[in-house]
Amino acid sequence: MLNSRPAVAENPLVEKQPANPNCLQWKNEACTVCGINSTVGISVKNKTRTPILLCRDMKPGPAKLVMSTHAEPGIAGAWEVEFGLGYQTSARTECPHQFVASNHPPLKNAYEMGSLTIEGEIPPDRMIQALVCVGLSSARVGREGKETGAALRALNLRVVSE
């Protein structure tokens, strides 16, 4: 049986690109810059690695992840926190703590963090996921420290394949 639908001509003006809503820049059908800018609060639990951005169809090879954010504790108080930017791929997971509050005395109720940068490698499957890494996170309420998560505001994150 023959196909009874009429042939549809392709529009040469419509550029075909893979579906990656977070891609900010394309080159030769590969995403070279993926990212988000968000003023909405993102909650991150204490002692976790939280995925915050999935980038697909990226150009394989060396990459750089860069993030800046305003962060504050889930419970108000002077905040002791270990915080970092990391990534996960099919080949590797990295999540170092690049910002340690006690290295920036005095302790504050919130921090402007960034630019935090980590270098990585995008594997042949062309996917990389950015992670926020929170280690020890404690807010001082009175004289007592209470474990707490983090609230991120004004998040600016980029994954750039080089």
PyRosetta script that sets phi, psi and omega in degrees:
from pyrosetta import init, pose_from_sequence

init()
pose = pose_from_sequence("MLNSRPAVAENPLVEKQPANPNCLQWKNEACTVCGINSTVGISVKNKTRTPILLCRDMKPGPAKLVMSTHAEPGIAGAWEVEFGLGYQTSARTECPHQFVASNHPPLKNAYEMGSLTIEGEIPPDRMIQALVCVGLSSARVGREGKETGAALRALNLRVVSE")
pose.set_psi(1, 133.2)
pose.set_omega(1, -179.2)
pose.set_phi(2, -82.5)
pose.set_psi(2, 153.1)
pose.set_omega(2, 176.8)
pose.set_phi(3, -71.5)
pose.set_psi(3, 119.5)
pose.set_omega(3, -175.9)
pose.set_phi(4, -87.4)
pose.set_psi(4, -5.1)
pose.set_omega(4, 179.3)
pose.set_phi(5, -77.6)
pose.set_psi(5, 141.2)
pose.set_omega(5, 177.9)
pose.set_phi(6, -69.2)
pose.set_psi(6, 149.1)
pose.set_omega(6, 177.8)
pose.set_phi(7, -67.6)
pose.set_psi(7, 139.8)
pose.set_omega(7, 179.2)
pose.set_phi(8, -109.0)
pose.set_psi(8, 123.5)
pose.set_omega(8, 179.2)
pose.set_phi(9, -74.8)
pose.set_psi(9, 138.0)
pose.set_omega(9, 176.9)
pose.set_phi(10, -77.2)
pose.set_psi(10, 142.1)
pose.set_omega(10, 178.4)
pose.set_phi(11, -85.6)
pose.set_psi(11, 113.1)
pose.set_omega(11, -177.3)
pose.set_phi(12, -67.6)
pose.set_psi(12, -13.0)
pose.set_omega(12, -180.0)
pose.set_phi(13, -84.1)
pose.set_psi(13, -16.9)
pose.set_omega(13, 179.6)
pose.set_phi(14, -86.6)
pose.set_psi(14, 117.1)
pose.set_omega(14, -178.3)
pose.set_phi(15, -83.9)
pose.set_psi(15, 128.6)
pose.set_omega(15, 179.4)
pose.set_phi(16, -86.8)
pose.set_psi(16, 124.0)
pose.set_omega(16, 177.6)
pose.set_phi(17, -138.9)
pose.set_psi(17, 145.5)
pose.set_omega(17, 179.6)
pose.set_phi(18, -60.9)
pose.set_psi(18, 155.2)
pose.set_omega(18, -178.9)
pose.set_phi(19, -77.2)
pose.set_psi(19, 105.8)
pose.set_omega(19, 174.0)
pose.set_phi(20, -146.2)
pose.set_psi(20, 93.0)
pose.set_omega(20, -174.8)
pose.set_phi(21, -64.6)
pose.set_psi(21, -16.7)
pose.set_omega(21, -179.3)
pose.set_phi(22, -93.3)
pose.set_psi(22, -0.7)
pose.set_omega(22, -178.9)
pose.set_phi(23, -74.6)
pose.set_psi(23, 130.0)
pose.set_omega(23, -179.7)
pose.set_phi(24, -105.0)
pose.set_psi(24, -18.0)
pose.set_omega(24, -179.4)
pose.set_phi(25, -150.4)
pose.set_psi(25, 131.6)
pose.set_omega(25, 179.2)
pose.set_phi(26, -114.5)
pose.set_psi(26, 146.8)
pose.set_omega(26, 173.1)
pose.set_phi(27, -147.5)
pose.set_psi(27, 119.4)
pose.set_omega(27, 179.0)
pose.set_phi(28, 52.4)
pose.set_psi(28, 50.3)
pose.set_omega(28, 177.2)
pose.set_phi(29, 63.9)
pose.set_psi(29, 17.3)
pose.set_omega(29, 175.0)
pose.set_phi(30, -124.4)
pose.set_psi(30, 139.5)
pose.set_omega(30, 176.3)
pose.set_phi(31, -76.1)
pose.set_psi(31, 129.5)
pose.set_omega(31, 179.0)
pose.set_phi(32, -110.7)
pose.set_psi(32, -18.0)
pose.set_omega(32, 174.9)
pose.set_phi(33, -139.5)
pose.set_psi(33, 122.1)
pose.set_omega(33, 179.9)
pose.set_phi(34, -123.2)
pose.set_psi(34, 141.4)
pose.set_omega(34, -179.6)
pose.set_phi(35, -175.6)
pose.set_psi(35, 175.1)
pose.set_omega(35, 175.7)
pose.set_phi(36, -141.6)
pose.set_psi(36, 149.4)
pose.set_omega(36, 167.6)
pose.set_phi(37, -125.6)
pose.set_psi(37, 123.4)
pose.set_omega(37, -176.3)
pose.set_phi(38, -138.6)
pose.set_psi(38, 133.5)
pose.set_omega(38, 172.7)
pose.set_phi(39, -103.3)
pose.set_psi(39, -2.7)
pose.set_omega(39, 178.1)
pose.set_phi(40, -79.0)
pose.set_psi(40, 141.8)
pose.set_omega(40, 179.4)
pose.set_phi(41, -68.9)
pose.set_psi(41, 138.2)
pose.set_omega(41, 175.2)
pose.set_phi(42, -119.9)
pose.set_psi(42, 123.2)
pose.set_omega(42, 179.4)
pose.set_phi(43, -90.5)
pose.set_psi(43, 135.4)
pose.set_omega(43, -179.5)
pose.set_phi(44, -127.4)
pose.set_psi(44, 128.1)
pose.set_omega(44, -178.6)
pose.set_phi(45, -73.7)
pose.set_psi(45, 155.7)
pose.set_omega(45, 177.0)
pose.set_phi(46, -65.1)
pose.set_psi(46, 141.8)
pose.set_omega(46, 176.2)
pose.set_phi(47, 56.5)
pose.set_psi(47, 49.5)
pose.set_omega(47, -178.9)
pose.set_phi(48, -137.1)
pose.set_psi(48, 166.0)
pose.set_omega(48, 168.3)
pose.set_phi(49, -116.9)
pose.set_psi(49, 109.8)
pose.set_omega(49, -173.1)
pose.set_phi(50, -108.9)
pose.set_psi(50, 121.2)
pose.set_omega(50, 176.1)
pose.set_phi(51, -66.7)
pose.set_psi(51, 131.5)
pose.set_omega(51, 179.6)
pose.set_phi(52, -126.0)
pose.set_psi(52, -14.1)
pose.set_omega(52, 179.8)
pose.set_phi(53, -154.6)
pose.set_psi(53, 126.2)
pose.set_omega(53, 175.2)
pose.set_phi(54, -109.1)
pose.set_psi(54, 124.1)
pose.set_omega(54, 179.3)
pose.set_phi(55, -113.5)
pose.set_psi(55, 123.4)
pose.set_omega(55, 179.4)
pose.set_phi(56, -113.6)
pose.set_psi(56, 163.1)
pose.set_omega(56, 175.6)
pose.set_phi(57, 60.0)
pose.set_psi(57, 30.8)
pose.set_omega(57, -179.7)
pose.set_phi(58, -79.2)
pose.set_psi(58, 155.7)
pose.set_omega(58, 174.9)
pose.set_phi(59, -70.2)
pose.set_psi(59, 121.6)
pose.set_omega(59, 179.4)
pose.set_phi(60, -63.3)
pose.set_psi(60, 149.7)
pose.set_omega(60, 178.1)
pose.set_phi(61, 124.9)
pose.set_psi(61, -164.2)
pose.set_omega(61, -178.1)
pose.set_phi(62, -60.1)
pose.set_psi(62, 146.0)
pose.set_omega(62, 179.5)
pose.set_phi(63, -143.6)
pose.set_psi(63, 158.8)
pose.set_omega(63, 175.9)
pose.set_phi(64, -129.1)
pose.set_psi(64, 131.8)
pose.set_omega(64, 174.9)
pose.set_phi(65, -108.3)
pose.set_psi(65, 132.0)
pose.set_omega(65, -178.0)
pose.set_phi(66, -133.7)
pose.set_psi(66, 131.3)
pose.set_omega(66, -178.1)
pose.set_phi(67, -140.2)
pose.set_psi(67, 143.9)
pose.set_omega(67, 166.8)
pose.set_phi(68, -135.4)
pose.set_psi(68, 148.4)
pose.set_omega(68, -177.9)
pose.set_phi(69, -160.3)
pose.set_psi(69, 158.6)
pose.set_omega(69, 167.6)
pose.set_phi(70, -98.6)
pose.set_psi(70, 125.2)
pose.set_omega(70, -177.1)
pose.set_phi(71, -128.8)
pose.set_psi(71, 144.6)
pose.set_omega(71, 177.5)
pose.set_phi(72, -144.7)
pose.set_psi(72, 159.9)
pose.set_omega(72, -178.6)
pose.set_phi(73, -73.5)
pose.set_psi(73, 155.8)
pose.set_omega(73, 175.6)
pose.set_phi(74, -67.3)
pose.set_psi(74, -27.5)
pose.set_omega(74, 174.9)
pose.set_phi(75, -111.8)
pose.set_psi(75, 129.1)
pose.set_omega(75, -178.7)
pose.set_phi(76, -63.4)
pose.set_psi(76, 138.7)
pose.set_omega(76, 177.7)
pose.set_phi(77, 153.2)
pose.set_psi(77, 170.3)
pose.set_omega(77, 176.7)
pose.set_phi(78, -61.0)
pose.set_psi(78, 129.9)
pose.set_omega(78, -166.0)
pose.set_phi(79, -110.4)
pose.set_psi(79, 124.6)
pose.set_omega(79, 171.3)
pose.set_phi(80, -103.7)
pose.set_psi(80, 119.0)
pose.set_omega(80, -175.7)
pose.set_phi(81, -145.5)
pose.set_psi(81, 146.8)
pose.set_omega(81, 168.6)
pose.set_phi(82, -113.0)
pose.set_psi(82, 122.6)
pose.set_omega(82, -169.4)
pose.set_phi(83, -138.0)
pose.set_psi(83, 146.3)
pose.set_omega(83, 178.1)
pose.set_phi(84, -161.2)
pose.set_psi(84, 170.8)
pose.set_omega(84, 176.1)
pose.set_phi(85, -110.8)
pose.set_psi(85, 135.4)
pose.set_omega(85, 179.2)
pose.set_phi(86, -142.1)
pose.set_psi(86, -171.8)
pose.set_omega(86, 178.9)
pose.set_phi(87, -152.4)
pose.set_psi(87, 160.9)
pose.set_omega(87, 176.3)
pose.set_phi(88, -136.7)
pose.set_psi(88, 133.9)
pose.set_omega(88, 173.6)
pose.set_phi(89, -131.6)
pose.set_psi(89, 179.5)
pose.set_omega(89, 177.4)
pose.set_phi(90, -66.5)
pose.set_psi(90, -18.1)
pose.set_omega(90, -176.4)
pose.set_phi(91, -104.9)
pose.set_psi(91, -19.6)
pose.set_omega(91, -170.0)
pose.set_phi(92, -162.9)
pose.set_psi(92, 153.1)
pose.set_omega(92, 172.1)
pose.set_phi(93, -131.6)
pose.set_psi(93, 129.4)
pose.set_omega(93, 177.0)
pose.set_phi(94, -129.6)
pose.set_psi(94, 136.3)
pose.set_omega(94, 178.3)
pose.set_phi(95, -155.4)
pose.set_psi(95, 69.3)
pose.set_omega(95, 179.9)
pose.set_phi(96, -78.1)
pose.set_psi(96, 159.3)
pose.set_omega(96, 174.4)
pose.set_phi(97, -95.0)
pose.set_psi(97, 108.0)
pose.set_omega(97, -177.5)
pose.set_phi(98, -94.7)
pose.set_psi(98, -18.5)
pose.set_omega(98, 178.7)
pose.set_phi(99, -121.9)
pose.set_psi(99, 119.1)
pose.set_omega(99, 176.7)
pose.set_phi(100, -121.7)
pose.set_psi(100, 116.2)
pose.set_omega(100, -172.2)
pose.set_phi(101, -56.0)
pose.set_psi(101, -38.6)
pose.set_omega(101, -177.3)
pose.set_phi(102, -66.8)
pose.set_psi(102, -14.8)
pose.set_omega(102, 174.8)
pose.set_phi(103, -84.4)
pose.set_psi(103, -2.4)
pose.set_omega(103, -178.9)
pose.set_phi(104, -129.4)
pose.set_psi(104, 60.3)
pose.set_omega(104, -176.1)
pose.set_phi(105, -64.9)
pose.set_psi(105, 158.1)
pose.set_omega(105, -8.6)
pose.set_phi(106, -77.0)
pose.set_psi(106, 163.9)
pose.set_omega(106, 176.6)
pose.set_phi(107, -62.4)
pose.set_psi(107, 142.8)
pose.set_omega(107, -177.3)
pose.set_phi(108, -121.8)
pose.set_psi(108, 171.0)
pose.set_omega(108, 177.0)
pose.set_phi(109, -83.9)
pose.set_psi(109, -12.3)
pose.set_omega(109, 178.8)
pose.set_phi(110, -161.5)
pose.set_psi(110, 160.4)
pose.set_omega(110, -178.8)
pose.set_phi(111, -137.5)
pose.set_psi(111, 144.1)
pose.set_omega(111, 166.9)
pose.set_phi(112, -92.3)
pose.set_psi(112, 115.2)
pose.set_omega(112, -175.9)
pose.set_phi(113, -111.6)
pose.set_psi(113, 126.0)
pose.set_omega(113, 174.4)
pose.set_phi(114, 135.8)
pose.set_psi(114, 164.2)
pose.set_omega(114, 3.2)
pose.set_phi(115, -78.0)
pose.set_psi(115, 125.3)
pose.set_omega(115, 171.2)
pose.set_phi(116, -92.1)
pose.set_psi(116, 131.9)
pose.set_omega(116, -176.1)
pose.set_phi(117, -132.0)
pose.set_psi(117, 140.0)
pose.set_omega(117, 173.0)
pose.set_phi(118, -140.8)
pose.set_psi(118, 140.0)
pose.set_omega(118, 176.5)
pose.set_phi(119, -96.2)
pose.set_psi(119, 144.7)
pose.set_omega(119, -178.7)
pose.set_phi(120, -145.6)
pose.set_psi(120, -168.0)
pose.set_omega(120, -178.7)
pose.set_phi(121, -138.8)
pose.set_psi(121, 126.0)
pose.set_omega(121, 176.8)
pose.set_phi(122, -90.0)
pose.set_psi(122, 121.9)
pose.set_omega(122, -176.6)
pose.set_phi(123, -77.3)
pose.set_psi(123, 174.6)
pose.set_omega(123, -179.2)
pose.set_phi(124, -58.2)
pose.set_psi(124, -22.1)
pose.set_omega(124, 177.8)
pose.set_phi(125, -74.5)
pose.set_psi(125, -4.6)
pose.set_omega(125, 171.5)
pose.set_phi(126, 65.8)
pose.set_psi(126, 25.0)
pose.set_omega(126, 179.5)
pose.set_phi(127, -123.2)
pose.set_psi(127, 142.4)
pose.set_omega(127, 174.6)
pose.set_phi(128, -146.9)
pose.set_psi(128, 141.2)
pose.set_omega(128, 179.9)
pose.set_phi(129, -121.1)
pose.set_psi(129, 125.3)
pose.set_omega(129, 177.8)
pose.set_phi(130, -80.4)
pose.set_psi(130, 140.6)
pose.set_omega(130, -178.7)
pose.set_phi(131, -123.0)
pose.set_psi(131, 146.0)
pose.set_omega(131, 166.6)
pose.set_phi(132, -102.1)
pose.set_psi(132, 129.7)
pose.set_omega(132, -175.5)
pose.set_phi(133, -112.6)
pose.set_psi(133, 119.2)
pose.set_omega(133, 178.0)
pose.set_phi(134, -118.0)
pose.set_psi(134, 120.8)
pose.set_omega(134, 175.8)
pose.set_phi(135, -93.2)
pose.set_psi(135, -130.6)
pose.set_omega(135, 175.9)
pose.set_phi(136, -54.6)
pose.set_psi(136, 128.6)
pose.set_omega(136, 176.7)
pose.set_phi(137, -142.2)
pose.set_psi(137, 111.2)
pose.set_omega(137, -175.4)
pose.set_phi(138, -140.6)
pose.set_psi(138, 132.5)
pose.set_omega(138, 175.8)
pose.set_phi(139, -106.1)
pose.set_psi(139, 134.9)
pose.set_omega(139, 178.2)
pose.set_phi(140, -83.4)
pose.set_psi(140, 118.8)
pose.set_omega(140, 175.9)
pose.set_phi(141, -114.8)
pose.set_psi(141, 107.1)
pose.set_omega(141, -170.7)
pose.set_phi(142, 69.3)
pose.set_psi(142, -126.1)
pose.set_omega(142, 178.7)
pose.set_phi(143, -100.3)
pose.set_psi(143, -3.0)
pose.set_omega(143, -174.5)
pose.set_phi(144, -104.1)
pose.set_psi(144, 139.2)
pose.set_omega(144, 174.8)
pose.set_phi(145, -91.9)
pose.set_psi(145, 133.8)
pose.set_omega(145, 178.8)
pose.set_phi(146, -121.5)
pose.set_psi(146, 132.0)
pose.set_omega(146, 178.9)
pose.set_phi(147, -61.4)
pose.set_psi(147, 140.9)
pose.set_omega(147, -178.0)
pose.set_phi(148, -151.9)
pose.set_psi(148, 159.3)
pose.set_omega(148, 173.3)
pose.set_phi(149, -86.0)
pose.set_psi(149, -169.2)
pose.set_omega(149, -179.4)
pose.set_phi(150, -124.8)
pose.set_psi(150, 149.0)
pose.set_omega(150, 173.1)
pose.set_phi(151, -115.5)
pose.set_psi(151, 122.4)
pose.set_omega(151, 179.9)
pose.set_phi(152, -101.5)
pose.set_psi(152, 134.2)
pose.set_omega(152, 178.0)
pose.set_phi(153, -132.2)
pose.set_psi(153, 152.5)
pose.set_omega(153, 179.8)
pose.set_phi(154, 53.9)
pose.set_psi(154, 50.5)
pose.set_omega(154, -179.3)
pose.set_phi(155, -77.2)
pose.set_psi(155, 128.9)
pose.set_omega(155, 174.9)
pose.set_phi(156, -127.0)
pose.set_psi(156, 115.5)
pose.set_omega(156, -174.6)
pose.set_phi(157, -135.4)
pose.set_psi(157, 134.1)
pose.set_omega(157, 178.1)
pose.set_phi(158, -133.4)
pose.set_psi(158, 139.6)
pose.set_omega(158, 168.8)
pose.set_phi(159, -117.3)
pose.set_psi(159, 120.5)
pose.set_omega(159, -176.1)
pose.set_phi(160, -119.4)
pose.set_psi(160, 120.5)
pose.set_omega(160, 174.6)
pose.set_phi(161, -87.2)
pose.set_psi(161, 136.7)
pose.set_omega(161, -172.6)
pose.set_phi(162, -99.9)
pose.dump_pdb("model.pdb")
